[in-house]
Amino acid sequence: MSSVSPIQIPSRLPLLLTHEGVLLPGSTIRTSVDTARNLQLVRSRLLKGTSLQSTILGVIPNTPDPASDAQDLPPLHRIGTAALAVQVVGSNWPKPHYTLLITGLCRFQIVQVLKEKPYPVAEVEQLDRLEEFPNTCKTREELGELSEQFYKYAVQILDAVSLEERFKMTIPLLVRQIEGLKLLQKTRKPKQDDDKRVIAIRPIRRLTHIPGTLEDEDEDEDNDDIVMLEKKIRTSSMPEQAHKVCVKEIKRLKKMPQSMPEYALTRNYLELMVELPWNKSTTDRLDIRAARILLDNDHYAMEKLKKRVLEYLAVRQLKNNLKGPILCFVGPPGVGKTSVGRSVAKTLGREFHRIALGGVCDQSDIRGHRRTYVGSMPGRIINGLKTVGVNNPVFLLDEVDKLGKSLQGDPAAALLEVLDPEQNHNFTDHYLNVAFDLSQVLFIATANTTATIPPALLDRMEIIQVPGYTQEEKIEIAHRHLIPKQLEQHGLTPQQIQIPQVTTLAIITRYTREAGVRSLDRKFGAICRAVAVKVAEGQHKEAKLDRSDITEGEGCREHILEDTKPESISDTTDLALPPEMPILIDFHALKDILGPPMYEMEVSERLNQPGVAIGLAWTPLGGKIMFVEASRMDGEGQLTLTGQLGDVMKESAHLAISWLRSNAKKYHLTNAFGSFDLLDNTDIHLHFPAGAVTKDGPSAGVTIVTCLASLFSGRLVRSDVAMTGEITLRGLVLPVGGIKDKVLAAHRAGLKQIIIPQRNEKDLEEIPSNVRQDLSFVTASCLDEVLNAAFDGGFTVKTRPGLVNSKL
């Protein structure tokens, strides 16, 4: 007999009506409080009360009746359980409610209900004493965990005050449970010795379930999976540190109930650990000759890029443990940066995985989430390794220049460890929390510009410029790759459509103006769709002619020729196309399918008056020509700049006007009033067309000087000349970047002469030889040389008074 003192409950108890089960003496349950009566009881008694008596409640099992009025007190069960409120937790979402943790003390019987509102209060009579049967507390707690199918039995046990009556009711239930377990053991398949310990603890956890249910089968499968997971951990080739972590986690998993949220997190973590390719890799194909052939077949031009890949293969052939390089392909859109990465993986015989970084603004996308967070997952690097299944793939980090930054961290800073050859052999993902070796991964990043890449990240990568294509290169790419691809996608054959090279050149020059070939590819797609309609209509007409028994010679041919009368394809739908005659696409067909040309050669038309010059600009989309226009008017010496210019370009304009004012007498430049002070009673307006496009940079300095010199001298700038270069206040011409892209833009526009800084002469080696043959280059070290080359016959300089002007 225990020495515990008797528990005395108050004679008056507030009643808590619960429908979430039956609370037995000695057991503890959580119950939700959301009805008006129960909410008022919690607020009045538990939240405002200060004594121990105020935390004792009378818990009455109640089955809600939908037909009854919520305002009326429902019929109360005669027997209840006095309970102690251990914990109260409240919330206002989605509606006000409380969650109570209550422990049963003893039974009581309702004598009479004293009041019903705001919450019921009853006079009660205590029925049993907890100290009389101390050894039955554990049994009560186990019986209180029975499922809802035993709800009525639990109520009957609650009503049984006598110990003898309780035994009579509970023993049959226990016997039934034991018989079910015996039957389950007979039907179960033999398990391995490693599984005996798991089977031994299973009956204890199964007492609360009905034998033979789906829940039991699921639990068996889960335990089988844990055994298999443990075997995979033992046989895996992961490093010692990772193996220790997995062994520790599998021990925790075995002791963890499956209902815990951490169970699924731990299991997912272990499954990821055994699936990662810790030591699994592919063997590189090191045949340099075959690699060169493969790269040439997949990509035309790009000599510098292909040379770097072959260099890596050569060194890899001589040194087996060479770390993977960190390459960054920088160039305009549509030049094939992403497809080259895929070709590199194909050449090496490695797996390929692309990670799109455009718009990523959370460092957890790179490093992963810590497992303390709900819904945590590894970063994209570890997840990519799991996807490819090897530890030496080719990873393409696409659009690395478009990474963002937010309150969740800077992903560009997280990439510093990934892309550092001296650190990435020990890369630690927050989710794994163990080191993984990335030194064998070949990382290739792509970007349109290096201006938005942080300097620290840029320093870790080897930059390879991928400039735009020339017209000749685009023609070759179109006929080698683009046209065959579009024919295959549209179900056409070369016997049904022919696109001559002269037509391709017309599409390139008059319908597209880009550094890459994406727009060109879309134009070929539009042509193939139009031809597919004609082919389908021709087949339909042939089938109709065959059914009508019309002789073979009555059809007519459809052929689009350049020297024939212009006629839309849509106007010849009544003609049947013989299968042996392909549709030839010429200029008239282009106009019918693609519409009027989008770009016309307007250079000479825009330079037919003084005050206009052509500059060369670089953008992330490639090089482009840029017109600069100037006009003067009577005013107060103001300089107006329009065209959405940046601060650097505005400063270049002020430098240009200052240099011209200081050298006005030298070049005999005067305003409308004949004064050498160019701004005396004169306003100047400089405009850069395409005002919706932001423009900035110092390379327009020589163009602005030439434009203003043309305005004040009244002479026309040569219409076939473009120029680029930064200027100083002393008239020097400084080097600029993007020379190859700018030269290609001038070549596309049909210009013949280009003025560049003298210190950029070395960049001309990157220009294709066929482009250099079509252009003439003038290298200038000062503005005198620029002006002399920009005007026909040179630019005159006034020497000494009384002498005639001499030409530079």
KAMO-V385805 format. One record per helix or strand of 2 or more residues. SS is the DSSP state (@ for helix, = for strand). FROM is the first residue (numbers start at 1). LEN is the number of residues. Records with the same first field share a line. If there is no record, write none. Layout:
SS=FROM-LEN ; FROM-LEN
This chain:
==12-7 ; 28-6 ; 56-6 ; 79-13 ; 97-19 ; 121-6 ; 326-5 ; 352-5 ; 394-5 ; 405-2 ; 409-2 ; 427-2 ; 435-2 ; 442-6 ; 462-4 ; 497-3 ; 583-3 ; 612-8 ; 622-13 ; 639-4 ; 682-6 ; 721-3 ; 726-2 ; 732-3 ; 753-5 ; 776-5 ; 796-2 ; 806-2
@=36-11 ; 52-4 ; 130-15 ; 148-12 ; 163-25 ; 193-14 ; 214-22 ; 240-16 ; 261-15 ; 288-11 ; 303-16 ; 337-12 ; 364-4 ; 380-9 ; 400-3 ; 411-8 ; 424-3 ; 455-5 ; 471-19 ; 501-10 ; 518-30 ; 552-3 ; 569-4 ; 587-8 ; 603-4 ; 647-16 ; 664-4 ; 701-13 ; 739-10 ; 758-9 ; 769-6 ; 783-8
